[in-house]
Amino acid sequence: MLPRLFWGTYVKRTFISAAAILAFAATAHADELSDIQAQAKQMREQNAAMAKRLADTPPLAARFVKQRLFGSGLAELEHALDEEIRRQVECFMSKDCAEGLTAFFEKRRPEFRGE
């Protein structure tokens, strides 16, 4: 009986000590944790803003820019400039361009459709 009482008391004290150590460690790092949480919140807000900007980008123009940026990086400058002119004319002749201009003059948000 005595060993059981002693062992139970020892175990209780060990758990209480461990809990106190963990609480002290958590308190010591609370500032770091709130900094990390603030950074994560700021990153979520920045990501949402970037997603909104990307969603509002005219699809044709975005596609052509991506093709130029990630296409053949070894293309000669003259070819790249000719392609740029061709794509700008294509964008200018698109329905999205007309929608953008109309929306601008009507002072409303454009509704691009990738056409």
C-alpha positions in Angstrom: 0.0 0.0 0.0 2.8 2.4 0.9 4.6 2.0 -2.5 1.3 2.7 -4.3 0.7 5.9 -2.3 4.2 7.0 -2.8 4.2 6.2 -6.5 0.9 8.0 -7.0 2.2 11.1 -5.3 5.4 10.9 -7.3 3.5 10.6 -10.6 1.2 13.5 -9.7 4.1 15.8 -8.8 5.9 14.8 -12.1 2.8 15.6 -14.2 2.3 18.9 -12.3 6.0 19.8 -12.8 5.9 18.9 -16.5 2.7 21.0 -16.9 4.4 23.9 -15.2 7.5 23.6 -17.4 5.3 23.4 -20.6 3.3 26.4 -19.4 6.5 28.4 -18.8 7.9 27.5 -22.2 4.6 28.4 -23.9 4.5 31.8 -22.2 8.1 32.4 -23.1 7.3 31.8 -26.8 3.9 33.5 -26.9 5.3 36.6 -28.6 6.9 34.6 -31.3 3.7 32.7 -31.8 1.6 35.9 -32.2 4.2 37.2 -34.6 3.9 34.1 -36.7 0.1 34.3 -36.6 0.2 38.0 -37.7 2.5 37.1 -40.5 0.3 34.3 -41.6 -2.8 36.6 -41.6 -0.9 39.2 -43.6 0.2 36.6 -46.1 -3.4 35.3 -46.5 -4.6 38.9 -47.1 -1.8 39.5 -49.7 -2.7 36.2 -51.4 -6.4 37.1 -51.6 -5.5 40.5 -53.1 -3.2 38.9 -55.7 -5.9 36.4 -56.6 -8.4 39.2 -57.0 -6.0 41.1 -59.3 -5.4 38.0 -61.3 -9.1 37.3 -61.6 -9.7 40.8 -62.8 -7.0 40.5 -65.5 -8.3 40.4 -69.1 -7.8 36.7 -70.1 -6.5 37.2 -73.6 -3.8 39.7 -72.5 -2.8 37.5 -69.5 -2.5 34.4 -71.8 -0.3 36.3 -74.3 1.9 37.7 -71.6 2.4 34.2 -70.1 3.2 32.8 -73.5 5.8 35.5 -74.1 7.3 35.1 -70.6 7.3 31.3 -70.4 7.5 30.5 -74.1 10.7 30.0 -75.9 13.1 32.1 -73.9 15.8 31.8 -76.6 13.8 33.5 -79.3 15.6 36.3 -81.0 14.7 39.9 -80.2 13.4 40.7 -83.6 11.1 37.6 -83.6 9.9 38.5 -80.1 9.1 42.1 -81.1 7.2 40.9 -84.2 5.2 38.5 -82.0 4.5 41.3 -79.5 3.1 43.6 -82.2 0.9 40.8 -83.6 -0.4 39.9 -80.1 -1.1 43.6 -79.3 -3.1 44.0 -82.5 -5.0 40.8 -81.7 -5.8 42.1 -78.2 -6.8 45.5 -79.6 -9.2 43.8 -82.1 -10.8 41.6 -79.4 -14.2 41.9 -77.8 -12.5 42.2 -74.4 -10.8 45.4 -75.6 -14.1 46.8 -76.7 -15.6 45.8 -73.4 -12.7 47.5 -71.5 -13.1 50.7 -73.4 -16.9 50.8 -73.1 -16.7 50.0 -69.3 -14.1 52.8 -68.9 -16.3 55.4 -70.6 -19.4 54.1 -68.7 -17.4 54.3 -65.4 -18.1 50.6 -64.5 -16.1 47.5 -64.0 -15.4 45.6 -67.2 -16.6 42.0 -67.6 -13.9 40.2 -69.6 -14.8 37.0 -71.3 -11.6 36.0 -73.1 -13.0 36.7 -76.5 
